[in-house]
Amino acid sequence: MQWLLGGYAYYPGASSSVDGAVIAYNLFNYNNPVTAHELGHGFNLRHTFEGDGGNTVCPANSSCTTQGDLCCDTPPTNKMIAAQQTLVQALAFG
């Protein structure tokens, strides 16, 4: 499968030379979740697969405040599962 890059963003505290978000022009609209996803990183929201060891394991789930995306409303996943969910959303809303 070819990976699609809809955008990227940096977490708070990044160097001022890279601070911000970049979103593909054709995905910058109200119907596509890419904009909200990338801008979320600017608010220090992490991916649910943080700590997956390069997609080798599902991150631990013993403390939602220190693992995964650091939000207790979403369980950790590995990168492949998260990528599949993102692709389905992009196709559905794109």
N, CA, C and O atoms as a MOPAC input file, in Angstrom:
PM7 MOZYME 1SCF
protein

 N      0.84600 1    -1.18100 1     0.00000 1
 C      0.00000 1     0.00000 1     0.00000 1
 C      0.89100 1     1.24400 1     0.00000 1
 O      1.87300 1     1.30400 1     0.74000 1
 N      0.56200 1     2.20100 1    -0.80000 1
 C      1.28300 1     3.46400 1    -0.81100 1
 C      0.70200 1     4.35800 1     0.27600 1
 O     -0.51400 1     4.53100 1     0.35900 1
 N      1.57600 1     4.93100 1     1.11400 1
 C      1.12000 1     5.79000 1     2.20300 1
 C      0.79500 1     7.17400 1     1.65500 1
 O      1.52100 1     7.71600 1     0.82100 1
 N     -0.27400 1     7.71500 1     2.12600 1
 C     -0.71000 1     9.03900 1     1.71800 1
 C     -0.31400 1    10.03700 1     2.79400 1
 O     -0.53600 1     9.79000 1     3.98000 1
 N      0.26400 1    11.15000 1     2.39700 1
 C      0.62300 1    12.18700 1     3.34500 1
 C     -0.33400 1    13.34400 1     3.16400 1
 O     -0.27800 1    14.06100 1     2.16500 1
 N     -1.21400 1    13.52200 1     4.13800 1
 C     -2.17000 1    14.61000 1     4.06900 1
 C     -1.66100 1    15.86200 1     4.74100 1
 O     -2.16700 1    16.95700 1     4.50000 1
 N     -0.65800 1    15.70200 1     5.58600 1
 C     -0.09900 1    16.84700 1     6.28500 1
 C      0.82400 1    16.38800 1     7.39300 1
 O      1.00200 1    15.19300 1     7.63200 1
 N      1.40300 1    17.36300 1     8.05800 1
 C      2.22200 1    17.07200 1     9.23100 1
 C      2.24800 1    18.31400 1    10.10800 1
 O      1.98500 1    19.42500 1     9.64900 1
 N      2.57100 1    18.10300 1    11.37500 1
 C      2.61400 1    19.21300 1    12.32400 1
 C      3.62700 1    18.89100 1    13.41200 1
 O      4.04300 1    17.74500 1    13.58600 1
 N      4.00200 1    19.90800 1    14.12000 1
 C      4.96600 1    19.76300 1    15.21300 1
 C      4.28100 1    20.02200 1    16.54300 1
 O      3.32500 1    20.79300 1    16.63200 1
 N      4.79300 1    19.35600 1    17.57900 1
 C      4.27700 1    19.55200 1    18.92500 1
 C      4.77800 1    20.87700 1    19.48600 1
 O      5.79600 1    21.39500 1    19.02900 1
 N      4.07700 1    21.43100 1    20.47000 1
 C      4.55000 1    22.66600 1    21.10000 1
 C      5.98600 1    22.50000 1    21.60700 1
 O      6.37600 1    21.43000 1    22.07500 1
 N      6.73700 1    23.55400 1    21.50600 1
 C      8.12200 1    23.52200 1    21.94300 1
 C      9.10600 1    23.24900 1    20.82900 1
 O     10.31700 1    23.29000 1    21.04900 1
 N      8.60600 1    22.96800 1    19.63100 1
 C      9.49600 1    22.74400 1    18.49000 1
 C     10.19500 1    24.05300 1    18.14500 1
 O      9.72600 1    25.13500 1    18.49600 1
 N     11.29200 1    23.94000 1    17.47100 1
 C     12.04600 1    25.11400 1    17.03700 1
 C     11.14800 1    26.05000 1    16.23200 1
 O     10.26500 1    25.59900 1    15.50200 1
 N     11.37700 1    27.35300 1    16.37000 1
 C     10.56100 1    28.31400 1    15.62600 1
 C     10.73100 1    28.15600 1    14.11400 1
 O      9.89200 1    28.63000 1    13.34800 1
 N     11.79500 1    27.50100 1    13.68000 1
 C     11.99000 1    27.29600 1    12.23700 1
 C     11.06400 1    26.21400 1    11.67400 1
 O     10.89400 1    26.12700 1    10.45800 1
 N     10.46200 1    25.38900 1    12.53800 1
 C      9.54900 1    24.34500 1    12.07000 1
 C      8.18900 1    24.40800 1    12.75700 1
 O      7.37100 1    23.50700 1    12.56800 1
 N      7.93200 1    25.42000 1    13.53000 1
 C      6.68400 1    25.52400 1    14.27000 1
 C      5.50600 1    25.68100 1    13.30900 1
 O      5.54300 1    26.51200 1    12.40200 1
 N      4.47600 1    24.88700 1    13.51100 1
 C      3.28000 1    25.02500 1    12.69500 1
 C      2.80100 1    23.71000 1    12.13000 1
 O      3.25300 1    22.64000 1    12.53600 1
 N      1.87700 1    23.80200 1    11.18700 1
 C      1.29100 1    22.63300 1    10.54100 1
 C      1.25800 1    22.85800 1     9.03900 1
 O      1.10200 1    23.98500 1     8.57000 1
 N      1.40600 1    21.77800 1     8.29500 1
 C      1.30900 1    21.80900 1     6.83700 1
 C      0.21900 1    20.81300 1     6.45300 1
 O      0.24300 1    19.65900 1     6.88000 1
 N     -0.73600 1    21.26900 1     5.64500 1
 C     -1.85500 1    20.42400 1     5.23700 1
 C     -2.01100 1    20.54100 1     3.72300 1
 O     -2.00000 1    21.64200 1     3.17200 1
 N     -2.15500 1    19.40100 1     3.05900 1
 C     -2.32600 1    19.39800 1     1.60200 1
 C     -3.54000 1    20.25000 1     1.23000 1
 O     -4.59900 1    20.12400 1     1.84500 1
 N     -3.39000 1    21.10600 1     0.23700 1
 C     -4.44600 1    22.05900 1    -0.13100 1
 C     -5.77000 1    21.37100 1    -0.44400 1
 O     -6.83600 1    21.90100 1    -0.13300 1
 N     -5.70500 1    20.19100 1    -1.05700 1
 C     -6.94700 1    19.52400 1    -1.45300 1
 C     -7.63200 1    18.83000 1    -0.27000 1
 O     -8.75400 1    18.34400 1    -0.41300 1
 N     -6.97900 1    18.77700 1     0.88500 1
 C     -7.58600 1    18.17900 1     2.07500 1
 C     -7.98100 1    19.22700 1     3.10100 1
 O     -8.56600 1    18.89800 1     4.13300 1
 N     -7.67100 1    20.47500 1     2.82800 1
 C     -7.98400 1    21.55800 1     3.75700 1
 C     -9.42000 1    22.00400 1     3.52200 1
 O     -9.68600 1    22.96400 1     2.79900 1
 N    -10.34200 1    21.27500 1     4.15900 1
 C    -11.75500 1    21.61300 1     4.02900 1
 C    -12.49900 1    21.11300 1     5.25500 1
 O    -11.92600 1    20.42200 1     6.09800 1
 N    -13.76600 1    21.45900 1     5.35400 1
 C    -14.56700 1    21.11500 1     6.52900 1
 C    -14.94600 1    19.64900 1     6.59600 1
 O    -15.33200 1    19.15900 1     7.65800 1
 N    -14.84500 1    18.95100 1     5.49700 1
 C    -15.29700 1    17.56800 1     5.44400 1
 C    -14.19800 1    16.54400 1     5.70000 1
 O    -14.48800 1    15.35100 1     5.78700 1
 N    -12.95700 1    16.97200 1     5.82100 1
 C    -11.85100 1    16.02800 1     5.95600 1
 C    -11.21100 1    16.15600 1     7.33200 1
 O    -10.94400 1    17.27100 1     7.77800 1
 N    -10.95700 1    15.03900 1     8.01900 1
 C    -10.41400 1    15.08700 1     9.37600 1
 C     -8.92700 1    15.43600 1     9.45000 1
 O     -8.39800 1    15.58400 1    10.55200 1
 N     -8.23800 1    15.57100 1     8.32200 1
 C     -6.80000 1    15.82800 1     8.34300 1
 C     -6.48700 1    17.15300 1     9.03700 1
 O     -5.54600 1    17.23100 1     9.82600 1
 N     -7.26300 1    18.18600 1     8.75100 1
 C     -7.01400 1    19.49700 1     9.35600 1
 C     -7.10100 1    19.42100 1    10.87500 1
 O     -6.19800 1    19.88300 1    11.57200 1
 N     -8.17100 1    18.84600 1    11.38600 1
 C     -8.32100 1    18.71900 1    12.83500 1
 C     -7.21200 1    17.85500 1    13.42400 1
 O     -6.69600 1    18.16100 1    14.49900 1
 N     -6.84500 1    16.78800 1    12.73600 1
 C     -5.79800 1    15.89000 1    13.20200 1
 C     -4.47100 1    16.63700 1    13.35500 1
 O     -3.83800 1    16.57700 1    14.40900 1
 N     -4.06100 1    17.32900 1    12.31100 1
 C     -2.76500 1    18.01200 1    12.35300 1
 C     -2.76800 1    19.19200 1    13.32100 1
 O     -1.78800 1    19.40100 1    14.03600 1
 N     -3.84500 1    19.96000 1    13.35500 1
 C     -3.90000 1    21.06700 1    14.29800 1
 C     -3.94400 1    20.56400 1    15.73900 1
 O     -3.50200 1    21.25800 1    16.65500 1
 N     -4.47100 1    19.37000 1    15.93700 1
 C     -4.45900 1    18.76400 1    17.27200 1
 C     -3.05000 1    18.60000 1    17.81000 1
 O     -2.82600 1    18.73800 1    19.01300 1
 N     -2.09600 1    18.30800 1    16.93300 1
 C     -0.70800 1    18.18600 1    17.38600 1
 C     -0.19800 1    19.50800 1    17.94600 1
 O      0.62500 1    19.51600 1    18.86200 1
 N     -0.67900 1    20.62600 1    17.40500 1
 C     -0.30300 1    21.92800 1    17.93000 1
 C     -0.80000 1    22.15100 1    19.34700 1
 O     -0.27300 1    22.99400 1    20.07200 1
 N     -1.82000 1    21.39100 1    19.73900 1
 C     -2.33500 1    21.43900 1    21.10800 1
 C     -1.76700 1    20.30200 1    21.95600 1
 O     -2.29600 1    19.97500 1    23.01800 1
 N     -0.68800 1    19.71300 1    21.46900 1
 C      0.05400 1    18.64900 1    22.15500 1
 C     -0.71400 1    17.33100 1    22.23200 1
 O     -0.44700 1    16.51300 1    23.11100 1
 N     -1.66000 1    17.11900 1    21.32400 1
 C     -2.35200 1    15.83700 1    21.26100 1
 C     -1.47600 1    14.84700 1    20.49500 1
 O     -0.99400 1    15.15100 1    19.40300 1
 N     -1.28000 1    13.69600 1    21.05700 1
 C     -0.40500 1    12.66900 1    20.49000 1
 C     -1.20700 1    11.64700 1    19.70600 1
 O     -2.43800 1    11.64900 1    19.73600 1
 N     -0.49400 1    10.76900 1    18.99900 1
 C     -1.13200 1     9.63900 1    18.32900 1
 C     -1.41700 1     8.54400 1    19.34600 1
 O     -0.73000 1     8.43100 1    20.36100 1
 N     -2.42800 1     7.74600 1    19.06700 1
 C     -2.74200 1     6.62700 1    19.96700 1
 C     -1.66900 1     5.55400 1    19.92500 1
 O     -1.61700 1     4.70600 1    20.81500 1
 N     -0.80300 1     5.57100 1    18.90200 1
 C      0.23300 1     4.54300 1    18.79300 1
 C      1.58000 1     4.99000 1    19.36700 1
 O      2.58200 1     4.30700 1    19.15500 1
 N      1.63400 1     6.11100 1    20.08600 1
 C      2.89100 1     6.52100 1    20.72500 1
 C      3.37400 1     5.39000 1    21.62800 1
 O      2.62700 1     4.90700 1    22.47900 1
 N      4.60900 1     4.97500 1    21.44200 1
 C      5.18600 1     3.90200 1    22.25400 1
 C      4.95900 1     2.51300 1    21.69800 1
 O      5.05100 1     1.53100 1    22.43500 1
 N      4.65900 1     2.41100 1    20.38800 1
 C      4.38600 1     1.08600 1    19.81400 1
 C      5.64500 1     0.36600 1    19.35100 1
 O      5.55600 1    -0.69800 1    18.73800 1
 N      6.81100 1     0.92700 1    19.63400 1
 C      8.06600 1     0.25900 1    19.27000 1
 C      8.23100 1     0.09900 1    17.77400 1
 O      8.71300 1    -0.93300 1    17.30700 1
 N      7.83700 1     1.10900 1    17.01700 1
 C      7.95600 1     1.00700 1    15.56100 1
 C      6.98300 1     0.02000 1    14.95900 1
 O      7.31800 1    -0.69300 1    14.01300 1
 N      5.78300 1    -0.02600 1    15.50100 1
 C      4.70900 1    -0.89900 1    15.02400 1
 C      4.96300 1    -2.36400 1    15.34500 1
 O      4.44400 1    -3.25100 1    14.66700 1
 N      5.75900 1    -2.61900 1    16.37600 1
 C      6.04700 1    -4.00500 1    16.74100 1
 C      5.17000 1    -4.51100 1    17.88000 1
 O      4.96000 1    -5.71700 1    18.01000 1
 N      4.65800 1    -3.60300 1    18.70300 1
 C      3.81400 1    -3.99500 1    19.83300 1
 C      2.71000 1    -2.96200 1    20.00800 1
 O      2.82700 1    -1.83200 1    19.53600 1
 N      1.66000 1    -3.34900 1    20.67500 1
 C      0.65000 1    -2.38000 1    21.06400 1
 C      1.17300 1    -1.70000 1    22.32700 1
 O      1.64700 1    -2.39300 1    23.22800 1
 N      1.10700 1    -0.38300 1    22.42700 1
 C      1.61500 1     0.29200 1    23.62400 1
 C      0.93100 1    -0.21600 1    24.88500 1
 O     -0.21800 1    -0.65800 1    24.85800 1
 N      1.65500 1    -0.14400 1    25.97400 1
 C      1.08900 1    -0.55600 1    27.26400 1
 C     -0.14700 1     0.28100 1    27.56400 1
 O     -0.30500 1     1.38400 1    27.04000 1
 N     -1.01300 1    -0.24800 1    28.40300 1
 C     -2.24700 1     0.45700 1    28.73600 1
 C     -2.47000 1     0.44000 1    30.24300 1
 O     -3.59500 1     0.25800 1    30.71000 1
 N     -1.39400 1     0.63100 1    31.00000 1
 C     -1.53100 1     0.60600 1    32.45400 1
 C     -1.77400 1     1.99200 1    33.03900 1
 O     -2.27300 1     2.10400 1    34.15900 1
 N     -1.43200 1     3.05100 1    32.30200 1
 C     -1.68500 1     4.41300 1    32.76600 1
 C     -1.96700 1     5.32100 1    31.57100 1
 O     -1.06200 1     5.66100 1    30.80800 1
 N     -3.21200 1     5.70300 1    31.42200 1
 C     -3.58900 1     6.52400 1    30.26500 1
 C     -2.99500 1     7.92900 1    30.31900 1
 O     -3.04100 1     8.64800 1    29.32100 1
 N     -2.44900 1     8.32900 1    31.44000 1
 C     -1.85100 1     9.66500 1    31.53900 1
 C     -0.38000 1     9.68200 1    31.15200 1
 O      0.22600 1    10.75000 1    31.07100 1
 N      0.20700 1     8.49700 1    30.91100 1
 C      1.62400 1     8.43800 1    30.52900 1
 C      1.87600 1     7.57900 1    29.29700 1
 O      3.02100 1     7.47400 1    28.85600 1
 N      0.84100 1     6.96000 1    28.72600 1
 C      1.02100 1     6.04700 1    27.59400 1
 C      0.02900 1     6.36100 1    26.48300 1
 O     -0.99800 1     7.00100 1    26.71100 1
 N      0.35200 1     5.89900 1    25.27200 1
 C     -0.52100 1     6.14800 1    24.12100 1
 C     -0.61800 1     7.64000 1    23.84600 1
 O      0.40100 1     8.33000 1    23.80600 1
 N     -1.82800 1     8.14300 1    23.65700 1
 C     -1.99500 1     9.56900 1    23.32400 1
 C     -2.15000 1    10.45500 1    24.56200 1
 O     -2.40900 1    11.65200 1    24.43900 1
 N     -1.99500 1     9.87700 1    25.73800 1
 C     -2.06100 1    10.59300 1    27.02700 1
 C     -3.46700 1    11.08200 1    27.35200 1
 O     -3.63900 1    11.89900 1    28.25800 1
 N     -4.46600 1    10.60300 1    26.63700 1
 C     -5.86300 1    10.94200 1    26.91400 1
 C     -6.58900 1     9.67000 1    27.32400 1
 O     -6.50300 1     8.64600 1    26.64500 1
 N     -7.29900 1     9.74300 1    28.42900 1
 C     -7.92200 1     8.53700 1    28.97900 1
 C     -9.16600 1     8.07400 1    28.22600 1
 O     -9.72100 1     7.02700 1    28.55800 1
 N     -9.61600 1     8.82400 1    27.22500 1
 C    -10.81100 1     8.40900 1    26.49200 1
 C    -10.50900 1     7.51300 1    25.30400 1
 O    -11.43600 1     6.99600 1    24.68000 1
 N     -9.23000 1     7.31100 1    24.97200 1
 C     -8.86800 1     6.46800 1    23.83200 1
 C     -7.77600 1     5.48900 1    24.22500 1
 O     -6.74500 1     5.90700 1    24.75200 1
 N     -7.97100 1     4.19300 1    23.98400 1
 C     -6.94000 1     3.21400 1    24.31200 1
 C     -5.79400 1     3.25200 1    23.30100 1
 O     -6.00000 1     3.64400 1    22.15200 1
 N     -4.58800 1     2.84900 1    23.71500 1
 C     -3.46400 1     2.78300 1    22.78200 1
 C     -3.71400 1     1.74900 1    21.68300 1
 O     -4.41100 1     0.75800 1    21.89800 1
 N     -3.13600 1     1.99100 1    20.50500 1
 C     -3.19000 1     1.04600 1    19.39400 1
 C     -1.79600 1     0.97400 1    18.78600 1
 O     -0.92900 1     1.77700 1    19.13100 1
 N     -1.57000 1     0.02100 1    17.88500 1
 C     -0.30500 1     0.06600 1    17.15500 1
 C     -0.50300 1     0.89100 1    15.89000 1
 O     -1.63700 1     1.18400 1    15.51100 1
 N      0.57300 1     1.26200 1    15.24500 1
 C      0.52400 1     2.19900 1    14.11900 1
 C     -0.29300 1     1.66300 1    12.95300 1
 O     -1.00600 1     2.42800 1    12.30400 1
 N     -0.20700 1     0.37900 1    12.67500 1
 C     -0.92600 1    -0.18200 1    11.53000 1
 C     -2.43600 1    -0.03100 1    11.71400 1
 O     -3.13500 1     0.34100 1    10.77200 1
 N     -2.93900 1    -0.30900 1    12.89600 1
 C     -4.37200 1    -0.15800 1    13.15000 1
 C     -4.76800 1     1.30400 1    13.01900 1
 O     -5.78700 1     1.61500 1    12.40200 1
 N     -3.97400 1     2.21000 1    13.59200 1
 C     -4.27200 1     3.64100 1    13.51100 1
 C     -4.24200 1     4.11700 1    12.06100 1
 O     -5.08600 1     4.92100 1    11.66400 1
 N     -3.28800 1     3.63800 1    11.26600 1
 C     -3.18400 1     4.05000 1     9.86300 1
 C     -4.39300 1     3.57100 1     9.06800 1
 O     -4.90400 1     4.30100 1     8.21900 1
 N     -4.84600 1     2.37200 1     9.33200 1
 C     -6.01600 1     1.85500 1     8.63300 1
 C     -7.25300 1     2.68300 1     8.96500 1
 O     -8.05900 1     2.98200 1     8.08300 1
 N     -7.40300 1     3.05200 1    10.23500 1
 C     -8.55100 1     3.86900 1    10.63600 1
 C     -8.48800 1     5.24000 1     9.97700 1
 O     -9.51100 1     5.75800 1     9.52800 1
 N     -7.30000 1     5.83200 1     9.91300 1
 C     -7.12800 1     7.14600 1     9.30300 1
 C     -7.43100 1     7.09300 1     7.81600 1
 O     -8.08100 1     7.99400 1     7.28600 1
 N     -6.97000 1     6.05400 1     7.13900 1
 C     -7.21400 1     5.92000 1     5.70100 1
 C     -8.71200 1     5.78200 1     5.43100 1
 O     -9.22600 1     6.40000 1     4.49900 1
 N     -9.40400 1     4.99700 1     6.21600 1
 C    -10.84800 1     4.83100 1     6.04100 1
 C    -11.55500 1     6.16600 1     6.22400 1
 O    -12.46000 1     6.50100 1     5.46000 1
 N    -11.13800 1     6.94700 1     7.25400 1
 C    -11.75300 1     8.25300 1     7.47700 1
 C    -11.48400 1     9.19600 1     6.31100 1
 O    -12.38600 1     9.89800 1     5.85200 1
 N    -10.24400 1     9.21100 1     5.83500 1
 C     -9.88700 1    10.11500 1     4.73600 1
 C    -10.67900 1     9.78400 1     3.47400 1
 O    -11.13200 1    10.68100 1     2.76200 1
 N    -10.84000 1     8.49600 1     3.20600 1
 C    -11.60000 1     8.09500 1     2.02200 1
 C    -13.07700 1     8.42000 1     2.18000 1
 O    -13.74800 1     8.78500 1     1.21400 1
 N    -13.57200 1     8.28900 1     3.38600 1
 C    -14.99100 1     8.54200 1     3.62800 1
 C    -15.32000 1    10.02400 1     3.55300 1
 O    -16.39200 1    10.40200 1     3.08100 1
 N    -14.39300 1    10.87500 1     4.02000 1
 C    -14.67800 1    12.31400 1     4.08500 1
 C    -14.03700 1    13.10400 1     2.97000 1
 O    -14.41500 1    14.25100 1     2.73000 1
 N    -13.05600 1    12.50300 1     2.27100 1
 C    -12.28900 1    13.22000 1     1.24700 1
 C    -13.07700 1    13.47200 1     0.03300 1
 O    -12.57100 1    14.06600 1    -0.91900 1

